[in-house]
Amino acid sequence: MKRRAMVLMKVLAAALLTLWFSNVITTPNTAHAQGAIGQPAGDPTGATTGTAADVPVKDAKNPTLTEVMETVGHNRIAINFVWTLLAGFLVMFMQAGFAMVETGFTRAKNAAHTMSMNFMIYPIGMLGYWICGYALQMGGVGAISVLGGTAPLNSEFTLSLFGHTFGLFGQKGFFLSGNTYDVGVFALFLFQMVFMDTAGTIPTGAMAERWKWSAFIVFGFFMSMVVYPLFGNWVWGGGWLATLGKEFGLGHGHVDFAGSSVVHLVGGMAALAGAIVIGPRLGKYSKTGESIAIPGHDIPMALAGTFILAFGWFGFNPGSTLAGGDLRIAVVATNTMLAGTGGAVFAMFYVWWRLGKPDPSMLANGMLAGLVAITAPCAFVNSVSAMIIGVVAGFLVVESVLFFDRVAKIDDPVGAISVHGVNGAWGVLSLGLLADGAYGDGWNGVSGTVKGLFYGDASQFAAQCVGTLTCVVFVFVSFYVFFKVVDALIGNRVSAAVELEGLDIPEMGALAYPDFVLGPGTPMGSGSAIVSSASPAPASLKPVRGDAI
Amino acid sequence: MKLVKCIVRPDAVPDATSALERLGVSGITVSDVRGRGKRTRPIGDFRGVKYERFLSMSMLEVIAPDDLIDDIVRAVIDHTRTGEFGDGRVLVIPVEEAYSIRTRQCGAA
């Protein structure tokens, strides 16, 4: 053994020496010019890679200005494409974050089901969005100059009322076919699709541990083909909320940079309607209406998922410029992380003081709340405002989780309604208060920058209020009716027996953790009425003797 | 003095323990166990191939004086029974001696 090791060491030393010598000998020869033996030169510093020789021209000695301009223009748009696509890839990975947060905050006996919902909303949502969602949302957006035009998306269905035009939905881009077979249109599709999926995966958290798989699939299509695209069109597709500024003089219309309302408030309101219609999980509330804790089975998983989401947010917000050449992305990215910090730190201290311990699930929700809230205003506020927005979000998320759990008695296993609904609304409203007028010249076709109430433009705040109210009413009512119809047709909820056993085997046919014993998942001594739904409640402690005892 | 072993559905544990507490039985050992019954032999399916799996159950163990045993058994059955297959078992086993480690005392309590 010892001799073998010695031999190995010698061989390794010889190899290293050879490598070093070859570098010492060859470096001076190849640094600047062709080596003596005709080897192509390397460029270790990168200083000579990418020169005028890389600009395609017909005659290298007499390049024309047009030729140079073409290359510059192409590069400008190429940077924006690469930026938008990469940001979209980051947002796509947020699906993994959502899956881990929601599965970690729920019980082991439903883990395969919860994870599968978060997994399948991605392809189901995408299918629906490709069929008609994208066309309804962006089919009339017109030319987006930073992506070099998207000109084929030129048909918006509008209504004319009282001398004003109301854009309702787009009509181009179904199946991404016809003349929408275009690079700009495809890049925009990828970016918008992953945003829609984020909204789609929010209600799976609020309705987890009791949602029938078939009903969930119907929901996935309804979200991606109807509700999300319509509201998205009104804000981002040139619809009537975007034109509130042009038509009614309300600031720049409803401004939502990256989707506090379009993505998060939509998801949060769908979650609220769903949680109300489907009802609380068995054992969540005692007979006297007292809230009973149902701890999640994997807090480390949930916190790791939160990190993935916070990372993905660097695609979500800065990517929404759709332009890598718009250097405001530095402000957007920094504001995003600052608000997440404000949310997490404030939520930690607040829940520590309020409930006695810095509860890990509230740390995660605090950071997510800050990130959700900054999503709309991230491009329009300064760093102090971003921190304030995050801090307020940290406060709101703790109070609203407690409110929905204890007062409203709406069972939301992961806090989706509070994180995405409440803070989505706060995010768009905060833009109307704190936008500082440094950015957004010509936004939604209104000249001048975007200013909030505290910076002199009260009408911008009015536009934000109209947008928020519209979102709350439209999305909540749509989904409340939708879930009621599904309830009547196929049912939203699994049977009590399935819920007690865990949804993994009855709904999915596979356990998340087949090698482990699954515990009660409910704390001891809560005295809840868990079994009473399946059997008559015991009349007294000394019952009549039955067949045996 | 007897040892009562109750193998019950995991979801029924809170109801069973609170019923036992009302009878004055506060010391309980709870373990998570797996098994199957005469009529509950669950079949798993992994990528189309079947396998026999076990149900997750919870086992409560309490030690009590003889005159309490009947009440304990009834309370556990009343508070955990659904009437479906897979409700579990209650076993009563005689105990010779039981010591408390802290007090060195012998006895049920």
Interface residues (C-beta under 8 A of the other chain):
Chain A: K109 L282 G283 A497 L500 I505 G509 A510 L511 P514 V517 L518 G519 P520 G521 T522 P523 M524 G525 S526 G527 S528 I530 V531 A534 S535 P538 L541 K542 P543 I549
Chain B: R9 P10 D11 A12 V13 P14 D15 T17 S18 A19 E21 R22 L23 V30 D32 V33 R34 P42 G44 D45 F46 R53 S56 S58 D70 D71 V73 R74 A75 I77 D78 H79 T80 R81 T82 G83 E84
